[in-house]
Amino acid sequence: MAEMTITNPTVSCLRPTSRDRRSEYACPHVNLALGDGPERTYRLDDPSTCSRPYAAHAAYDPRVHLAYILAQQGRDTHWLSRFTGLPLPAAYRIAGAAALSRA
């Protein structure tokens, strides 16, 4: 499995590389600080799409998932922040992970 990271080491997105892609798919996740709380790991995909419990400790927030989908479709980070109500730094990290998933 090839691991891709962007400049922030807390952001990772694992992509499948072998012939059996579904069994090796790892749920993409990112560390975010939402609101006044501490930084936590959030899943970027819907938990039901993950074939195995990779990053099982990661929380699921529908706003993060929505921002990830919209970022994959090319939405601007400022627009993502306004539309989902997420902090701008979180939108930047999510957009970075989405860019890696399209690569």
trRosetta pair geometry for C-beta under 8 A, 3 or more apart (Angstrom, degrees):
i j d omega theta_ij theta_ji phi_ij phi_ji
1 14 5.8 16 164 -173 123 112
1 15 7.5 164 -168 76 81 44
1 16 6.7 -53 -122 -119 89 42
1 17 5.9 165 -122 16 36 103
1 18 7.7 -59 -74 -10 64 99
1 24 5.7 -165 -84 175 110 116
1 26 6.8 69 -168 -11 151 124
2 14 7.7 155 84 -155 47 66
2 15 5.8 -21 72 65 94 93
2 17 4.9 91 -5 -52 99 136
3 12 6.3 -20 -168 -161 104 116
3 14 5.6 -35 -109 -106 72 80
4 12 7.3 143 78 -157 50 66
4 13 5.6 -29 71 70 99 88
4 14 7.5 161 25 -102 74 30
4 15 6.3 28 1 0 117 112
4 100 5.0 168 116 -166 129 121
4 103 7.1 174 -161 67 164 133
5 8 8.0 -131 174 75 94 48
5 9 6.4 18 178 -125 142 50
5 11 6.5 131 -154 87 75 71
5 12 5.3 -35 -97 -103 88 76
5 13 7.8 157 -92 24 42 70
5 100 7.9 -10 -122 -113 10 154
6 11 5.3 -15 41 85 102 128
6 96 4.5 -91 21 169 175 121
6 97 7.2 -113 -5 -72 128 51
6 99 7.6 74 -86 69 134 112
6 100 6.1 -119 -50 -55 101 125
7 96 8.0 -93 31 -153 81 146
8 11 4.8 62 83 6 103 109
8 93 6.5 -63 60 -115 157 97
8 96 7.1 89 26 99 113 165
10 30 7.2 79 125 -166 85 61
10 31 3.9 -65 163 37 122 129
10 39 7.5 -30 -173 166 159 140
10 93 7.9 -30 88 -141 101 134
11 30 4.9 6 -122 -127 82 93
11 31 7.0 -118 -70 28 57 79
11 93 5.5 -161 -84 -162 130 95
11 96 5.9 36 148 99 166 122
11 97 5.5 -131 -172 -70 114 98
12 28 7.6 -154 108 -147 57 71
12 29 7.0 11 66 65 81 75
12 30 7.7 175 34 -92 48 58
13 28 4.3 6 -128 -127 82 114
13 44 7.6 -23 -107 29 100 152
13 97 5.1 143 -59 -156 124 85
13 100 4.5 143 46 102 142 131
13 101 5.6 -109 180 -65 149 81
14 25 8.0 141 103 -169 98 42
14 26 3.8 10 76 62 135 127
14 28 6.8 -168 31 -89 63 65
14 54 7.4 -86 45 158 143 157
15 101 7.4 163 -85 -124 107 57
16 21 4.0 118 116 -143 156 76
16 22 7.8 -3 -86 -36 164 19
16 24 4.6 119 -125 90 99 103
16 25 5.1 -47 -49 -81 121 64
16 26 7.8 156 -64 6 74 73
17 24 7.5 -78 34 117 58 147
18 21 7.0 -179 74 -74 62 53
18 24 5.6 88 39 3 110 159
20 23 4.7 -3 140 31 116 113
20 24 6.2 108 95 -8 81 101
21 24 6.3 -80 -147 51 29 95
21 25 6.1 50 158 -56 70 96
22 25 5.8 -33 -146 -4 31 118
22 51 5.3 109 164 -55 79 155
23 51 6.0 -111 -111 121 34 149
23 52 7.5 56 -166 -29 54 119
25 50 7.0 -149 109 -137 103 58
25 51 5.6 91 54 18 103 111
25 52 7.9 149 71 23 67 89
26 50 7.7 18 -163 -142 29 105
26 52 7.6 -42 -103 66 60 101
26 54 4.1 -80 -147 107 84 174
26 55 7.4 93 176 -4 95 102
27 43 5.4 -27 157 -139 129 105
27 44 7.4 165 169 43 80 74
27 45 5.4 -130 -146 46 86 114
27 47 7.4 7 -119 -116 152 53
27 49 7.7 124 -105 85 95 86
27 50 4.1 -27 -63 -98 114 130
27 54 5.1 173 24 74 85 99
27 55 5.5 -118 75 47 107 114
27 58 7.2 -154 107 51 128 147
28 43 7.5 105 82 -162 54 60
28 44 4.3 -35 97 44 101 126
28 45 6.0 98 39 -17 86 100
28 68 7.7 156 92 -153 126 144
28 97 5.9 137 167 176 128 121
28 101 6.3 -53 -62 -78 162 120
29 41 5.3 27 164 -180 128 100
29 42 6.4 169 -157 83 81 38
29 43 5.3 -48 -100 -102 90 45
29 44 6.1 -161 -94 -9 31 87
29 55 4.5 -159 -25 -179 152 168
29 58 4.6 -106 -127 -108 138 155
30 41 7.3 163 85 -148 24 62
30 42 6.0 -23 65 60 74 88
30 44 6.1 66 -2 -59 102 110
30 64 7.7 -163 55 -168 110 124
30 93 5.2 145 176 145 137 114
30 94 6.3 -164 49 -88 163 59
30 97 5.1 -103 -66 -46 128 150
31 39 5.2 41 168 168 102 111
31 40 6.9 -172 -146 96 69 20
31 41 5.4 -40 -92 -90 71 62
31 42 7.6 137 -112 13 22 76
31 93 7.6 -95 69 -177 55 155
32 39 6.5 -175 99 -146 17 75
32 40 6.8 -28 63 61 65 66
32 42 5.4 -20 25 8 115 126
32 64 6.9 -167 22 -110 158 128
32 86 7.9 -37 -176 -163 145 119
32 89 8.0 155 -144 110 82 88
32 90 4.5 59 -151 -124 122 102
32 93 6.1 -173 -90 70 91 146
32 94 7.6 13 -80 -52 135 93
33 37 6.6 -168 -159 85 71 66
33 38 6.6 -81 -119 167 95 24
33 39 4.4 -54 -66 -83 88 70
33 40 7.6 115 -96 10 46 66
33 87 7.3 -23 91 44 76 150
33 89 7.4 8 52 89 95 127
33 90 7.1 -136 59 -70 52 103
34 37 6.3 5 70 48 66 109
34 40 7.7 -51 17 37 96 105
34 42 7.9 68 -24 -53 126 143
34 61 7.0 117 -34 -88 169 174
34 64 7.9 -91 -69 -63 139 111
34 86 6.6 -64 -121 -138 101 82
34 87 6.6 -172 -125 5 52 106
34 90 6.1 47 -86 -81 78 156
35 87 7.7 -159 -47 -35 30 116
37 40 7.0 -11 126 -16 122 114
40 58 8.0 130 151 -143 88 56
40 59 5.6 21 138 10 132 127
41 55 6.3 -131 150 -166 136 113
41 57 6.3 61 61 102 132 92
41 58 4.3 -86 122 -108 102 82
41 59 6.8 137 86 14 58 76
42 58 5.9 112 -148 -175 9 98
42 59 5.3 -41 -106 71 68 84
42 60 7.1 118 -160 -105 76 25
42 61 5.6 -38 -142 16 128 105
42 64 4.7 -71 151 176 142 174
43 46 7.9 96 129 -118 125 4
43 47 6.0 75 99 -73 170 79
43 50 7.7 -86 -147 -39 135 138
43 55 6.6 152 -88 106 86 124
43 58 4.6 117 -50 121 78 127
43 59 7.1 -145 4 88 82 33
43 60 5.0 -20 44 -94 118 77
43 64 7.4 121 76 103 50 129
43 65 7.2 10 104 -78 85 96
44 64 6.6 -103 -111 145 53 100
44 65 6.6 136 -178 -106 37 56
44 68 4.2 137 -170 -107 95 159
44 94 6.9 156 -120 -138 109 86
44 97 5.9 -142 -85 124 158 143
44 98 7.8 -167 -172 -69 139 75
45 49 5.1 -94 158 66 121 126
45 50 6.5 133 90 -55 124 91
45 65 6.9 66 -158 -128 12 97
45 68 7.2 -107 -67 110 46 153
46 49 4.8 86 70 -4 90 107
46 60 7.8 58 -143 -147 41 130
46 65 6.1 75 -71 -148 63 142
47 50 5.9 -49 -160 17 46 114
47 60 5.3 -68 -35 -77 116 146
50 53 7.0 93 124 -97 128 32
50 54 6.5 -137 -166 36 128 87
53 56 4.0 22 168 -76 109 112
55 58 4.1 23 150 -15 105 123
60 64 7.7 -148 -166 58 43 118
60 65 7.0 18 -167 -43 86 122
61 64 4.2 78 73 4 101 109
61 65 7.0 -177 87 -8 52 84
62 65 5.4 -54 -146 40 38 114
62 66 6.1 40 155 -21 69 105
63 66 5.7 -52 -145 38 31 112
63 67 6.2 32 155 -19 64 106
63 84 4.5 124 -166 -177 97 108
63 85 6.4 -74 -138 59 146 91
63 86 5.7 161 144 -57 122 104
64 67 5.8 -53 -146 37 29 111
64 68 6.4 33 152 -23 62 106
64 84 7.9 118 -67 173 29 148
64 86 7.1 108 -84 -95 63 142
64 90 7.5 -86 -106 169 92 120
64 94 6.5 -157 -156 -100 74 133
65 68 5.7 -54 -151 33 30 114
65 69 6.6 28 153 -17 64 104
66 69 5.9 -55 -150 36 32 109
66 70 6.2 24 156 -12 66 110
66 84 5.8 164 88 -106 115 117
67 70 5.8 -59 -143 44 30 108
67 71 6.0 33 156 -22 66 109
67 80 4.8 85 -143 -172 97 115
67 83 7.9 152 -97 80 81 103
67 84 4.8 -50 -67 -30 104 165
67 86 5.8 -24 -61 7 154 149
67 90 7.8 56 104 129 170 97
67 91 6.2 -118 -163 -118 138 74
67 94 4.7 32 120 132 117 161
67 95 7.9 -77 160 -54 99 71
68 71 5.8 -54 -143 36 27 111
68 72 6.5 32 154 -22 61 104
68 94 5.4 -111 -79 -170 70 106
68 97 6.8 -40 -125 91 102 115
68 98 5.6 175 -157 -75 62 106
69 72 5.7 -54 -154 31 30 113
69 73 6.8 22 149 -12 62 107
70 73 5.6 -59 -153 40 37 110
70 75 4.3 -7 154 12 95 144
70 80 5.9 162 95 -106 124 97
70 83 7.2 -111 147 85 175 148
70 84 7.9 -165 31 -47 143 118
71 74 7.6 100 -175 -37 33 8
71 75 5.7 -82 -88 55 41 91
71 77 7.6 37 -111 -88 110 67
71 80 6.0 14 -68 -87 93 149
71 91 7.8 170 -77 -169 125 73
71 94 5.6 170 -16 127 157 91
71 95 4.3 -148 -144 -106 132 63
71 97 7.8 71 99 68 146 75
71 98 3.5 159 111 16 110 164
71 99 7.6 -73 155 -38 108 68
72 98 4.5 -128 -65 -160 65 111
72 101 6.2 -45 -106 83 110 125
72 102 6.2 159 -146 -59 76 106
75 79 5.3 -116 178 85 99 123
75 80 5.4 119 117 -62 120 92
75 83 7.8 -54 178 21 148 148
75 95 8.0 -119 83 -105 75 108
76 79 4.3 86 66 9 93 108
76 80 6.8 -156 93 -11 46 85
77 80 5.4 -50 -145 34 35 115
77 81 6.4 38 156 -22 65 103
77 88 6.9 79 146 -158 105 76
77 91 4.5 130 -167 131 83 109
77 92 5.3 43 -152 -82 149 59
77 95 4.8 -80 -85 -21 99 154
78 81 5.7 -52 -151 33 32 113
78 82 6.5 26 154 -13 64 106
78 88 7.0 2 -107 -123 60 106
78 91 7.5 133 -73 113 20 154
79 82 5.9 -59 -149 41 32 107
79 83 5.8 25 158 -17 69 114
80 83 6.0 -60 -138 41 25 107
80 84 5.9 -5 174 8 65 116
80 86 6.9 -27 138 50 88 117
80 91 4.3 151 93 -146 114 118
80 94 6.9 -153 154 79 151 126
80 95 6.6 -174 13 -61 159 108
81 84 6.9 -68 -132 49 17 89
81 85 7.8 62 175 -109 49 2
81 86 5.6 -103 -126 75 59 75
81 87 6.8 -31 -139 146 109 16
81 88 4.6 2 -106 -91 157 62
81 90 7.6 127 -106 65 90 85
81 91 4.1 -89 -63 -27 87 153
82 85 7.9 16 -178 -68 21 41
84 91 7.4 156 48 -91 122 104
86 90 4.5 -108 166 87 113 127
86 91 5.4 140 93 -57 115 86
86 94 7.5 32 118 -3 163 143
87 90 4.7 91 63 6 82 106
87 91 7.2 -149 97 -7 43 86
88 91 5.4 -52 -147 34 37 114
88 92 6.5 41 154 -22 66 101
89 92 5.6 -49 -151 31 35 115
89 93 6.7 33 153 -16 65 103
90 93 5.8 -54 -151 37 34 109
90 94 6.2 32 153 -18 67 107
91 94 5.7 -55 -143 39 32 110
91 95 6.1 32 156 -19 65 108
92 95 5.8 -56 -145 38 27 110
92 96 6.4 31 154 -22 62 106
93 96 5.6 -53 -150 33 31 114
93 97 6.6 29 153 -15 64 104
94 97 5.8 -55 -151 37 33 109
94 98 6.3 34 150 -20 66 106
95 98 5.5 -52 -145 37 34 113
95 99 6.4 40 153 -24 65 101
96 99 5.7 -49 -149 30 32 113
96 100 6.8 32 151 -17 62 102
97 100 5.6 -52 -154 34 36 113
97 101 6.6 36 149 -21 66 104
98 101 5.6 -52 -149 33 36 113
98 102 6.7 32 153 -17 65 103
99 102 6.0 -58 -153 35 33 108
99 103 6.7 45 148 -38 63 101
100 103 5.5 -44 -152 13 37 119
